[in-house]
Amino acid sequence: MIAKPVLAADLLPAGRLHASSPGRPLDGPAGHPVVDVVVPVYNEERDLGPSVRRLRAFLDTDFPFSARITIADNASTDGTLALANSLAAELPGVAVLHLPQKGRGRALNAAWLASDADVVAYMDVDLSTDLRALLPLVAPLLSGHSDLAIGSRLARGARVVRGPKRELISRSYNLILRTALGARFSDAQCGFKAMRADVARRLLPLVDDPAWFFDTELLVLAQRSGLRTHEVPVDWTDDPDSRVQIVSTAMADLRGVARLLRQRRALGRPAPRPVSGQVAPFAAIGVVSTLAYVALYTILRGTFGAAVSNALALVVTAVANTAANRRLTFGVKGGNGMVRHQVAGLVAFLLALAVTSTSIGFLHAITAQPSRAAEIMVLVIANAVATALRFLVLRRVIDGPDVRVIAASAPAAALASSTSVPGRA
């Protein structure tokens, strides 16, 4: 059963947004900041002042776009809210949003939906992520290349300083996401993310979790709806005084994973197999297809030339290959999406044709009269390369976005139609 979506109207009346004091012009060309960096806080009286001053100084001197800092206080019981208001009065380009209920996801949802910036971002108050990663984070969003961007501590090129326990927990959690939900992002919980504001307005009302699982649910829904996510390897230093309760947070995250699995199954589509579970059936189908291809090519070669025989053999085996992979590799039953999947198979066929035709053309260019065995050996090697390309294409299309989650989650047809992204199928 799909959870009731969290709408902006449910959250914004509970918060109050305080404008910063007059100071350095922060407006972009459209009369508002280009980037809004939200810092969610709960009882962070000790770290808030130094972190906000450091972040504001960085934005003023080392960041090329106009930016606002929004301190999103969610029900702090110490002096955090008073300090936040003091910082907003003292520093140009700092605002405060207060919500009377706890929940990092709730605070981010409210702050991002209330923002007038072109790009909304957030980072943890401890500033564990090197601030120099902020520009690589938001640049693909401002250029229109991507819809969301996330910092990753697990991507190649990241430099992370943290204890072995947290490293193990992080890697285990992301392995669970890849295995259970077919996640294609590498780090769900790094506190360093951004998204285009227009995408946020369509996607956020569909995110149900108000706490720590908010990040994961946001990324899974984005993936299922076909949005493009950009990953930035980050330099990250663990905060030894982190307030995260590991056991309770982990249990809540596992419950969230189970809920997303139930949602997907309720829509009639099983969770995708991990890549490791898809390689074996795909390889088996590939072997059978290759043998069938060689047999067809050998039979046709007696009547047609090498190029024509190659094309005809590939057409026949490509159609059968796609049909078999839909059912056995990716677990798709029935006719839903069959035409789109066969078109993807045709694209893969054209790639295979290009690879194999180029290979056999090269063979004939270097050898005037190659033997039939040499032709077949070159084509088998080329077909293996083409098979790898076919796997990537079919996995992307058949086991890729699931836009139906967005439409089914919306309370009205208007919201369902608003989730489509221009230029995306």
Buried (B, 14 or more C-beta within 10 A) or exposed (E): EBBEBBBBEBBBEEBEBBEBEEEEEBEBEEEBBBBBBBBBBBBBBBBBBEBBBEBBEBBBEEBEBBBBBBBBBBBBEEBBBEBBBBBBEBBBBBBBBBBEEBBBBBBBBBBBBBBBBBBBBBBBBBBBBBBEBBBBBBBBBBEEEBBBBBBBBBBEEBEBEBEEEBBEBBBEBBEBBBBBBBBBBBBBBBBBBBBBBBBBBBBBBBBBBBBBBBBBBBBBBBBBBBBBBBBBBBBBBBBEEBEBEEEEBBEBBBEBBEBBBBBBEEBEBEBBBBBEEBBEBBEEBBEBBBEBBBEBBBEBBEEBEBBEBBBBBBBBBBBBBBBBBBBBBBBBEEEEBEEEBBEBBBBBBEBBBEBBBEBBEEBBEEEEEBEEEEBBEBBBEBBEBBBEBBBEBBBEBBBBBBBBBBBBBBEEEEBBEBBBBEEEE
